[in-house]
Amino acid sequence: MNIIRLLGYIERIGNKGIPPTRISRNTRYVEKIINILKKYDLIEIRGERYRYIYLNERGLKLYNLLRQVELILSKDGEIKLEKISDKKFISKKYAPEILIQSPSFLREKTWLAILSKRGRDEA
C-alpha cells in the first residue's frame, strides 16, 4: 500500500473514529483497508452491531505527527495545505494536466474544462 494512501486513512479516521462506510461502501474494500491498518497495528474496531474504527495508541501518535507536520509546513500561513484524504485533491490540483494528457476526443469537450475549474477561485 502506498504510504500517502495509508496516511490519508489515518487522517480520515482522526482522533474521533469513523464508521467503516466513511472509508467506502464496498465492504470488501473496507475489509482490505482494515486488515492493512491492523497489520501495522494502527487501529482497533469497537462495537458489534455498529462497528466503528478508532486509532489505537500507535495510530494516534502517527495522527499527532501528521498534525505537527501540517503546523510546521503552514507556519505563518505561508502554505495552505489540503487534507491528504480529500477526495477532490487530485481533481483540484491536477485537472488541467489530466486534460492535456487525455485523448483528443476528451480534449474537444469544452464542458470538461469547465468542470475541471469547478470549486476553484477565479481570482
Backbone as JSON, one array per atom type, in Angstrom:
{
  "sequence": "MNIIRLLGYIERIGNKGIPPTRISRNTRYVEKIINILKKYDLIEIRGERYRYIYLNERGLKLYNLLRQVELILSKDGEIKLEKISDKKFISKKYAPEILIQSPSFLREKTWLAILSKRGRDEA",
  "N": [[0.85, -1.19, 0.0], [0.44, 2.21, -0.73], [2.24, 4.76, 0.97], [1.24, 7.35, 1.24], [-1.48, 6.98, 0.81], [-2.04, 5.36, 3.01], [-1.5, 7.16, 5.1], [-3.5, 8.95, 4.5], [-5.79, 7.5, 5.21], [-5.35, 7.32, 7.95], [-5.56, 10.0, 8.62], [-8.23, 10.43, 7.86], [-9.63, 8.8, 9.65], [-8.9, 9.96, 12.07], [-8.93, 11.5, 15.38], [-11.31, 10.82, 16.51], [-12.62, 8.64, 15.44], [-14.39, 6.59, 13.01], [-17.25, 5.34, 11.15], [-17.12, 2.29, 9.21], [-18.24, 2.77, 6.68], [-17.46, 5.32, 5.99], [-15.03, 5.01, 4.87], [-15.46, 3.43, 2.6], [-18.23, 2.29, 0.61], [-18.06, -0.2, -0.35], [-17.81, -3.28, 0.89], [-15.86, -5.29, 0.74], [-13.57, -3.88, 0.0], [-13.33, -2.19, 2.22], [-12.8, -4.08, 4.24], [-10.32, -4.95, 3.34], [-8.75, -2.63, 3.66], [-9.03, -2.29, 6.43], [-7.72, -4.61, 7.32], [-5.11, -4.07, 6.45], [-4.5, -1.78, 7.96], [-4.69, -2.93, 10.49], [-2.61, -4.74, 10.3], [-0.38, -3.09, 10.48], [-0.74, -2.35, 13.04], [-2.4, -0.09, 13.85], [-5.06, 0.53, 14.3], [-8.19, -0.04, 16.07], [-11.17, -1.92, 16.36], [-14.38, -1.19, 17.4], [-17.49, -2.1, 18.88], [-20.36, -4.09, 18.12], [-22.85, -4.48, 16.7], [-22.98, -2.0, 15.32], [-20.2, -1.13, 13.91], [-17.24, 0.7, 14.63], [-14.31, 2.41, 13.65], [-11.38, 3.06, 15.29], [-8.4, 4.88, 16.04], [-5.65, 3.32, 17.55], [-3.28, 3.57, 20.28], [-0.77, 3.72, 19.01], [-1.57, 4.48, 16.41], [-2.73, 6.97, 17.0], [-0.45, 8.39, 17.77], [0.85, 8.58, 15.32], [-1.08, 10.07, 13.93], [-0.99, 12.48, 15.4], [1.62, 13.24, 14.79], [1.29, 13.78, 12.07], [-0.34, 16.07, 12.26], [1.51, 17.81, 13.46], [3.42, 18.04, 11.43], [1.85, 19.32, 9.53], [1.43, 21.76, 10.86], [4.07, 22.75, 10.95], [4.68, 23.04, 8.22], [2.75, 24.88, 7.44], [3.33, 27.17, 8.79], [3.01, 30.51, 9.87], [1.06, 30.9, 8.02], [1.9, 30.69, 5.39], [1.77, 28.55, 3.62], [-0.95, 26.91, 2.27], [-2.41, 24.05, 3.11], [-3.92, 21.09, 1.78], [-6.13, 18.52, 2.82], [-4.92, 15.2, 3.02], [-6.67, 13.13, 2.67], [-8.69, 14.24, 1.24], [-11.08, 13.91, -1.2], [-11.26, 15.49, -3.45], [-8.76, 16.38, -3.94], [-6.96, 15.52, -6.01], [-8.42, 16.2, -8.34], [-8.67, 18.99, -8.1], [-6.06, 19.94, -8.07], [-4.63, 18.76, -10.2], [-6.19, 18.7, -12.48], [-6.05, 20.31, -14.95], [-3.63, 19.3, -16.12], [-4.31, 16.65, -16.46], [-6.29, 16.87, -18.36], [-4.76, 17.77, -20.53], [-3.2, 15.56, -21.07], [-5.07, 13.76, -21.84], [-7.02, 11.77, -24.22], [-7.74, 12.94, -27.6], [-10.49, 13.06, -28.21], [-11.62, 13.6, -25.76], [-10.41, 16.01, -25.02], [-11.6, 17.8, -26.74], [-14.05, 18.32, -25.7], [-15.67, 20.9, -24.33], [-16.99, 21.19, -21.92], [-15.63, 19.61, -20.11], [-13.34, 21.06, -19.47], [-14.56, 23.18, -18.17], [-15.71, 21.83, -15.98], [-13.36, 20.99, -14.74], [-12.44, 23.28, -13.58], [-14.2, 23.8, -11.61], [-15.04, 24.68, -8.31], [-12.71, 26.01, -7.75], [-11.19, 29.16, -7.08], [-11.63, 31.95, -9.17], [-9.98, 34.13, -9.12]],
  "CA": [[0.0, 0.0, 0.0], [1.13, 3.49, -0.82], [2.33, 5.42, 2.27], [0.35, 8.51, 1.22], [-2.83, 6.46, 0.99], [-2.12, 4.92, 4.4], [-1.61, 8.37, 5.92], [-4.83, 9.5, 4.23], [-6.76, 6.78, 6.05], [-5.1, 7.75, 9.33], [-6.14, 11.33, 8.73], [-9.68, 10.32, 7.76], [-10.14, 8.23, 10.91], [-8.72, 11.04, 13.03], [-8.9, 11.14, 16.8], [-12.66, 10.52, 16.97], [-13.11, 7.39, 14.89], [-15.38, 6.68, 11.94], [-17.84, 4.06, 10.73], [-16.45, 1.77, 8.0], [-18.82, 3.34, 5.45], [-16.76, 6.55, 5.65], [-13.9, 4.61, 4.02], [-16.06, 3.05, 1.33], [-19.46, 1.48, 0.71], [-17.68, -1.53, -0.8], [-17.4, -3.98, 2.11], [-14.59, -6.0, 0.5], [-12.51, -2.87, 0.04], [-13.21, -1.77, 3.63], [-12.11, -5.15, 4.97], [-8.93, -4.93, 2.9], [-8.12, -1.49, 4.32], [-8.97, -2.6, 7.86], [-6.66, -5.6, 7.52], [-3.81, -3.4, 6.29], [-4.28, -0.93, 9.13], [-4.43, -3.83, 11.61], [-1.28, -5.31, 10.08], [0.57, -2.11, 11.0], [-1.15, -2.1, 14.43], [-2.77, 1.32, 13.93], [-6.48, 0.74, 14.62], [-8.98, -1.04, 16.78], [-12.58, -1.89, 15.97], [-15.28, -1.28, 18.56], [-18.91, -2.26, 18.58], [-20.74, -5.34, 17.47], [-23.86, -4.22, 15.68], [-22.49, -0.85, 14.57], [-18.74, -1.07, 14.09], [-16.53, 1.96, 14.46], [-12.87, 2.26, 13.55], [-10.66, 4.04, 16.09], [-6.95, 4.73, 16.08], [-5.13, 2.92, 18.85], [-2.24, 4.47, 20.77], [0.23, 3.89, 17.95], [-2.21, 5.26, 15.35], [-2.88, 8.35, 17.47], [0.88, 9.01, 17.69], [1.05, 8.9, 13.91], [-2.01, 11.16, 13.62], [-0.45, 13.7, 16.0], [2.78, 13.62, 13.98], [0.76, 14.41, 10.86], [-0.77, 17.41, 12.63], [2.72, 18.61, 13.67], [3.98, 18.33, 10.1], [0.97, 20.33, 8.94], [1.72, 23.04, 11.5], [5.4, 23.2, 10.53], [4.62, 23.46, 6.82], [1.85, 26.02, 7.25], [3.71, 28.21, 9.76], [2.77, 31.89, 9.43], [0.05, 30.91, 6.96], [2.53, 30.8, 4.08], [1.34, 27.45, 2.76], [-2.29, 26.41, 2.55], [-2.39, 22.62, 2.82], [-5.17, 20.37, 1.64], [-6.1, 17.24, 3.5], [-4.5, 14.07, 2.2], [-7.81, 12.28, 2.38], [-9.7, 14.99, 0.48], [-11.34, 13.25, -2.48], [-11.13, 16.45, -4.53], [-7.36, 16.81, -4.0], [-6.39, 15.29, -7.33], [-9.12, 16.95, -9.37], [-8.4, 20.41, -7.97], [-4.67, 20.29, -8.31], [-4.06, 18.21, -11.42], [-7.18, 18.59, -13.55], [-5.59, 20.79, -16.27], [-2.64, 18.39, -16.65], [-5.01, 15.44, -16.87], [-6.95, 17.18, -19.63], [-3.75, 17.86, -21.59], [-2.73, 14.22, -21.38], [-6.19, 12.91, -22.22], [-7.2, 11.58, -25.66], [-8.27, 14.1, -28.3], [-11.95, 13.14, -28.14], [-11.98, 14.21, -24.48], [-9.94, 17.39, -25.01], [-12.5, 18.62, -27.54], [-15.27, 18.58, -24.93], [-15.46, 22.13, -23.54], [-17.57, 21.05, -20.59], [-14.62, 19.02, -19.23], [-12.51, 22.17, -18.98], [-15.38, 23.91, -17.21], [-15.8, 21.01, -14.77], [-12.06, 20.93, -14.08], [-12.24, 24.52, -12.83], [-15.23, 23.89, -10.58], [-14.57, 24.66, -6.93], [-11.51, 26.84, -7.61], [-11.44, 30.59, -7.2], [-11.23, 32.51, -10.47], [-9.38, 35.45, -8.82]],
  "C": [[0.88, 1.24, 0.0], [1.1, 4.19, 0.55], [1.4, 6.63, 2.34], [-1.09, 8.07, 1.45], [-3.04, 6.02, 2.44], [-2.29, 6.11, 5.33], [-2.96, 9.05, 5.7], [-5.9, 8.82, 5.06], [-6.59, 7.14, 7.51], [-5.74, 9.11, 9.56], [-7.67, 11.28, 8.71], [-10.29, 9.78, 9.05], [-10.02, 9.27, 12.02], [-8.73, 10.57, 14.47], [-10.28, 10.8, 17.35], [-13.19, 9.19, 16.49], [-14.2, 7.61, 13.86], [-16.05, 5.33, 11.72], [-17.15, 3.58, 9.46], [-16.99, 2.36, 6.7], [-18.18, 4.66, 5.07], [-15.51, 6.26, 4.83], [-14.43, 4.29, 2.63], [-17.36, 2.3, 1.59], [-19.2, 0.04, 0.29], [-17.08, -2.29, 0.4], [-16.08, -4.75, 1.92], [-13.41, -5.04, 0.59], [-12.26, -2.41, 1.48], [-12.45, -2.82, 4.43], [-10.63, -5.2, 4.6], [-8.17, -3.81, 3.61], [-7.98, -1.74, 5.82], [-7.85, -3.6, 8.15], [-5.28, -4.98, 7.39], [-3.51, -2.54, 7.5], [-4.03, -1.76, 10.39], [-3.04, -4.43, 11.51], [-0.2, -4.39, 10.65], [0.24, -1.7, 12.44], [-1.47, -0.62, 14.65], [-4.21, 1.55, 14.39], [-7.01, -0.33, 15.55], [-10.44, -0.84, 16.38], [-13.4, -2.06, 17.24], [-16.71, -1.41, 18.09], [-19.18, -3.57, 17.88], [-21.74, -5.08, 16.35], [-23.43, -3.09, 14.75], [-21.0, -0.7, 14.86], [-18.23, 0.34, 13.88], [-15.04, 1.67, 14.46], [-12.23, 3.41, 14.33], [-9.17, 3.8, 15.95], [-6.55, 4.28, 17.48], [-4.01, 3.88, 19.23], [-1.18, 4.76, 19.7], [-0.32, 4.73, 16.79], [-2.39, 6.72, 15.73], [-1.54, 9.09, 17.45], [1.16, 9.45, 16.26], [0.16, 10.07, 13.48], [-1.49, 12.49, 14.17], [0.81, 14.18, 15.26], [2.35, 14.29, 12.68], [0.32, 15.84, 11.13], [0.44, 18.32, 12.85], [3.37, 18.98, 12.35], [3.16, 19.41, 9.42], [1.25, 21.7, 9.53], [3.07, 23.61, 11.07], [5.34, 23.75, 9.11], [3.76, 24.7, 6.61], [2.14, 27.15, 8.23], [3.57, 29.59, 9.11], [1.79, 31.96, 8.26], [0.62, 31.01, 5.56], [2.02, 29.74, 3.11], [-0.04, 27.0, 3.2], [-2.33, 24.94, 2.13], [-3.79, 22.07, 2.68], [-5.03, 19.05, 2.37], [-5.71, 16.14, 2.53], [-5.71, 13.27, 1.76], [-8.91, 12.99, 1.6], [-9.87, 14.36, -0.9], [-11.11, 14.18, -3.66], [-9.69, 16.89, -4.74], [-6.79, 16.67, -5.4], [-7.09, 16.15, -8.37], [-8.85, 18.44, -9.29], [-7.0, 20.76, -8.46], [-4.19, 19.89, -9.7], [-5.02, 18.15, -12.59], [-6.68, 19.13, -14.89], [-4.57, 19.85, -16.91], [-3.29, 17.11, -17.16], [-5.7, 15.68, -18.21], [-5.96, 17.25, -20.78], [-3.32, 16.48, -22.03], [-3.84, 13.3, -21.87], [-6.29, 12.78, -23.75], [-7.91, 12.77, -26.3], [-9.8, 14.19, -28.19], [-12.44, 13.7, -26.81], [-11.56, 15.68, -24.43], [-10.88, 18.32, -25.77], [-13.8, 18.96, -26.81], [-15.04, 19.78, -24.02], [-15.99, 22.0, -22.12], [-16.59, 20.4, -19.62], [-13.71, 20.1, -18.65], [-13.27, 22.98, -17.93], [-15.48, 23.13, -15.89], [-14.48, 20.95, -14.03], [-11.79, 22.15, -13.24], [-13.23, 24.67, -11.68], [-14.61, 23.8, -9.18], [-13.3, 25.48, -6.7], [-11.88, 28.3, -7.78], [-10.89, 31.1, -8.53], [-10.57, 33.87, -10.28], [-8.13, 35.72, -9.59]]
}
